[in-house]
């Protein structure tokens, strides 16, 4: 680090630093709403952590913008300090400002609200983790910003990489719902979260500040390891893009392989995967229009980064190759039942296994899909302790047989029946569910099977057209069958 340059930065940005700190500190206090002093300490630290992450995007843009301007690139690169010193000094200055904000805010919260209530070890854990998070984000964001050769491109590339998790999450939800029978939970994020360093860092930070002492259940070591990899990659990328940067790159076309070429293709692939899943599930001519729309956007993106309108045969060929590969991948996924994931569920996870069944059926046969105007609704809910599944093996076998039939019908033809079979596990003393699957079976429970199930739980029959006959609009299965037999 070069001390003189550090003091120069501190002097040049003194008013901005003071303004940022005033905003930072004020927001941390104002939005820490809980009246309890213990909770208020953690809330202040949480808000300060979010603001620190935001600052990790802003400061690198301000401090490294000179490399994107012809009027300043030559001047700053001619300073009597090495490129290495220049880079390290800027990063340490950014770190000192951001972590300084966080440190002062956390200490204020602890001294005024947390003494005697919050363990000092918890505060030290927050400070240590946030120091690591700030260093990681500064390295990654700076490297991404420097992939561009001008301010606009740098901002676009940084935003494109940072926000890539959003289309990935949406695509993950859409594709799994279309390709994996029973899956209907959007934004599971099991894999997509790993693509965003700021998301996984905030995830662990929120769990570290979850009003409890020490690291909580939600803190993931995997996220910590992945973040460490991002730190190494970001540091290496920043070193390459800054230390070896040529001044004449300023305001030139951003043709770095990881800049627009990669950004355009990775967004195109995500869109093509979504379209491919739709085509494989149920083909329609709208898919052709969707492919053409993506091609237009792909071509427009190429025009944008090249700054000229020119048809590139090679890149157009790459697009069609990507379309073919993604369609083939979705076809293989469909034919292999989601690469086998349709059957990769667990019955004994959590504390309680639950089956919920609801169906609109014929009045004269509760095992048939309704086709007439007169119909009734059948529903039941079954709970099993995951420690005692063997005691109900026969009943669970029947329920799982319906699940398997529903999976097979899902891949056999596209039809959404007015039937829902939901299967999920629930954690003990928690409203959160895991392994949440929702099916629309083609084969319903027969009346004989419903009678068998009624020995274990209430099977309810509803008919919204028989208020005078059925008090409360619903009756048990036994009462309904008696009423129907007497009616006939």
N, C-alpha and C positions, 0 to 999 in steps of 0.2 A: 504494500500500500504506500502511496505517496502522500505524506502528511500535508504538504503545501497544497496539493490539488484538493485534498479532502476539505481543508479550511476554505479554499476558494468556492467549493460547492456549497458549503454551509453558509458562507456569506452571500453568495448569489441567490440562494433559495430561502433566505431567512424569513422573509415575509410569507412565502408560500408555506413553509414549515409551520410557522405560528398559526396561520389560518387553518391549515389542515388539522393541527392539534386541537384548536378550539372547537372545530366541528366534530372531530373524533371524540373528544372528551365529553362534549355536551350531549351527543347522541347516546353515548354509553350510559350516562346518568339518567337522561330523560326516559329512555325506553326500558330501563331496568325497573319494571313496574311492581314486582311482588313486594308486599309490605314487610314480610318476614326478612330480617337482616341476613339470615343464612342463604335464602334463595336469592336475595338481591345481589349478594357477592358473586354468585355463579352467573346470574343474568348479565351483570356488568362485564364479566370475562367473556361470556358468549358473544355479546354484541361487539365487544372490542376485537374478538377473533374474526368475526365476519368483516368488520371494517378493515382489519389488517389484510385479509385476503383481497379485498377490493383495491387497497393501496398497492398490493403486489402487481396489479395490472397497470396502475396509473404511473407510478414512479419510473419503471423501466422505459415507458414510452417517452416521458419527459427527458430522462437523462441520456437516452441513446438516440434521440431524434437527430442529433447533429450528423450522424453518419449517413442520413438520407438526404442531406442538403449539400449541393455543390458548394455553396458559399461558406459552409462551415466544416465540411469533411476534411479538406486539405489543412485548414488551420488547426483543428483539434488533433489530427493525426501527426502534425508537425511539432506538437508540444514536446518539451525536453524530458519526457518520461517514456518508458517502454510501453508497448501495447498491453503487456501483462499487468503492469502497475496501473495503467489506465482502467482496464477492465475490473480489476480487483477493488480499486478505490471506489468506482461507481457502485459496485455491488455492496460493498461495506457501508457506503453512505446510505444507500436505500435501506439496508438492513438496520442500521443504527436508527434511522428515522422511524421506520415502521415498528420495529421491536421496542424502541423507546416509548412510542405511543402506548403499545400494549402493556409494557412493564409498568408505566406510571398509572394507567387505568386500573390494572389488577391490584397494584399496591394500595391505591386509593380505596378500592372496594374492600380489600382485606383489612386495612387499618381502621376504616370507619364503620364497617359492618360485620366483618368476619372474625375478628379477634375473639378467641374463646368459643367460636362456633364452627369455623372451618379450619381443618388441619393444615398446618403450614406445608406439609408434604404434598397435599393436593394442589396447593398454589404453585409449588416448585415444579410439580409434574406438568401443570398447564404451561408454565413459562418455558420449560425445556422442550415440550412438544411443539409449542408455537414457534420457538426459535428454529426448529427443524423445518416446520411447514413454511415459514417465511423464506428461508434459504432455498428450499426446493422450488417454490413458486417464482421467486426472483430469477433463478437460473433458467427455468423452463420458459417463462414468459419473455425474458430478454432474448433467449435464443430464437424463439418463434418470431418475435418482432424483427429481428435482424435477418430473417430469411428473405424479407422483401428488400427492394432497392430504392423505395421511396416511401414517404409517410403513409399514403393511402394504402399501398400494397401491404406494408407492414401491419397496419391496423386490420385489414381484411384477413390476412393470413393468421394473425393472432386470434381474431374472433372466430375464424373458421375452425381452427383446431380446438379452441377452448369450448365452443358450443357444439362440437361434433357429437357429444354425448346425447343431445336432445333428439336428433333424427335417429340415432342408434336405439334409444329407448323406445321411441314410437315404432320403429321398424321391428324391434324385438317383440313388442306387444302384438302387433298386427300379424307377424309371421307365425309366432307360436300359437296364436288363436286359430289361424287358418291351417297350420300344419300338424299341430299336436292335439289330438282329441281330448276335450275336457278342459284345456287350458284357456282361461279367460281373464287372467290377471295381467293388466298392463303395468309397465314400469317396474318389473321385478328387479331389473338392474343387476342381476347376479354377475354378468360379464361386462355389460356396458359401463358400469361405474368405474371399472379399471382403466377405461380410456380417458378419464378426466382426473388429473392430479388434484385439482382444487376440490372436487367432489369427495374423493376418498379421504383427503386430509381433513375436510370439514366434518365428514361423517365420524371419524375417530375423535376429533376435537369435541364434538357435541356429546359423544358418549363419555368422554373424559370429564366433562362438566355437567354431568347429569344429576346434580344435587346429591351425589353420593361420594363416599371417600374411596379413592383409588380407581383403577380401571374397571369398567363395567362389562357386563355380558356382551354389549354391542360393539365393544372395541375389537377391531379385527387386526390381528398380527399380519395377515396377508396384505392388507391395505398399507401397513407400515413398510413392509418389504417392497411392495410395488412403488411406493413413494420414494424409497431410497434409490430404486433403479431410475426413476424419473430425475432425481437429483443428479445422479452420475451422468445420465444422457444430456440433461440440460447444461451442466457444467462443461461437458465435452463439446456440445454444439455451440455454446457461447464462445468458447475458446477458438473454435474453428472459424466462426462467422465474424468475430471481432479481431482477433490477433492477426489473422491472415487476410483481412479484408483490404481490397484495393480502393483507393479514394475515387477512382473513375466509375465505380459501380453506383455512386450516388445519383438518384433520379433516372437510372436506366431501367430497362424492362426487368421485371422480377422473374427470371428464368431458372432460378435454382430448382433442382429436381424435386425438392421437398416443399417448394412454394406452390404456385398455381397448378402445375401439372398433377401433383399428388392430391391437392385439395379438390380439384374438379373431378378427378377420377374416384376418390373415396366417397364423395357425395353422390355421384352418379351410380356407383355400385349399390349403395344403400337403397336408392330409389328403384333400381332395377330388381333388386331382391324382393321388394314389396310388390312390384308389378308382377314378377314371376310367380310369387305365391298365389296371387289372384288368378292368373292364367291357369295354373295347374289345378287349383281348386274348382274353378268354374269359368270356363272361357267365355268372354264376351268381346264384341267388337270395340268396346270402350278401351280395352287394353291396347289396341293398336294406336288409338289417339294418345294414350298415356305414354307409350314408347316414343311417339313422335314429339310429344311435349318435352320429354327428357332429352331427346336428341337436340331440340332447339336450344334448350338451356345449356346443354353441354357445349354446343357450338358457340353460343353467345359468351360463355365463360372463356373460351379460347380467344375470341375476339377481344375480350376485355383485357386479358393479361398480355396479349401481343400488341395491343393498341392499333390494330388494323384489321379490316375485314378481308379474310383470306381463307378459302376452303383448304383444309389440311387433310389430304386423303389418308395419311397414316393415322392421324388421330381419329378420324371418322371410322376407320377400320378397327381401331382399338375399341371404340364404343360398341360396334356390332359384335366384336368378340366378347366383350363384357356382358352384353345382353344374352348371348348364346350360353355362356358359362353360368351365369346366374339362373337362367331358366332351367338348365340341366341340373343345377344343384337343387333347385326347388322341386323338380320332378323326382329326383332321387330321394329327397326328404319325404315327399308324399308316398312314394312306393314303399319306403322302409318304415312307414308309420312314425314319421318324425325322427328318423335314425334310431328307432327303438324307444324313444323317450315317452311315447304314449303309454307304455307299460312300466316306466321307471318311477313308480310311486311307492310310498311306504305306508303301511297300515299302523305300525306300532310307534310312530313318532309322536312326541307330545304327550298329553295326559288323557285326552278323550278323543275317540274316533266317532265321527258323526255322519249319518246318512240322512239326507232330506229328499223327499220324493213329493212331487206335485204334478198332477196330470189332468187335462181336460179329456173326458172319456164319454163313451156312449152310456146313456141312462140304463139301457137293458143289458149292457155287458161292460163292466168296469175294466176289462182287459183289452178294449178296442179304442183306437183313436176316434174322436167324435167326427161324424160326417153329417149328422142331422142337426136341426135347430135345437132340439132338446138334448142337453148334455149336462153332466155333473162334473164336479171337481173332487179328486181324491188326493189326500196328502197325509204324510206321516213323517215323524222324525225319530230316529233311533240313535241312542248313545251307547258307546261301549268304552269301558276303561281299557286303555292300551295294555295294562298289565294282566287283563283277564280275557284276552281275545279267544283263547282256546276253549273257554267255557261256552262260547257262542259260535263255535266253528261252523255248525250246519247252517245257521242263519246267515252268517257272514259269507259263506260259500254261495248262497242264493243271491245275495246282494252283489257280490263280485261277479257272478255270472251275468247279471244285467249290465254291469259296468263293461264287461268284455264284449257283450253283444252291442252295446252302444258305441264302443270304439270301432268295432268292425263295420257297423253301419255308417259311421262317420266317413270312413275311407271308401265306402262302396258307392255312395251317391250323395249328392248335395240336396239336403232337405231339412228344414228346421221345424221339428215337431213341437206341438204345444205341450211338451212334457219336460220336466227338469228333474234330473237326478244329481244332486250335489253331494260331494264327498269331501270331507276336510278333517284335519286334526286341529285340536285346540290345546294351547299350553295351559298349565295349571295356574289358576288365579290370574288369568289374562283374557282379554277380549280378542287378541290377535290370533289369526288362524294360519296354519301352514298346510302345504299339500292341498290347496284349494282347487278342486276340479268340478266342473259343471258340464253335464252331458244332456243331450236331448234324444233319448232312446227311441229307436224304431219299434222295438219289442217291449211291450208294457208288462207290468206284473198282472198275472191273471187273478181272477176272483179267488181261486183256490189258494194262490200264493199270498194274496192280501189277507185272507182268513188266517193263514199260518202266521203272518207277521203281526196280526192283531193280538196274538197271544203274548207278545213282548212289548207292544206299545199301542197307543190309541191310533187307529186308522180312521180318519175323519172324512166324511162325504159332505159336500156342500152343493146346494142347488139354489141359485138366486131367484128361481121362479116359483118356489114353494114356501112362501113365508107363512101361509096359513096352516100348512101341514107340519112344517118343521119349525119349532120354536128356536129362535136364535140363528136360523138359516143353516145349521149344521147338525149332523147326527153322527153317531158311531156307525161303523161298517155293519155291525149286527142289526142295529135298528133300521138302517137303510134297506138292507136285504129283506127284513120282515115287512117294511112298508111297501117295497116294490112287489113282493109276492102277494100281499093282500090287495094291492092295486090291480094286479092282473087277475 
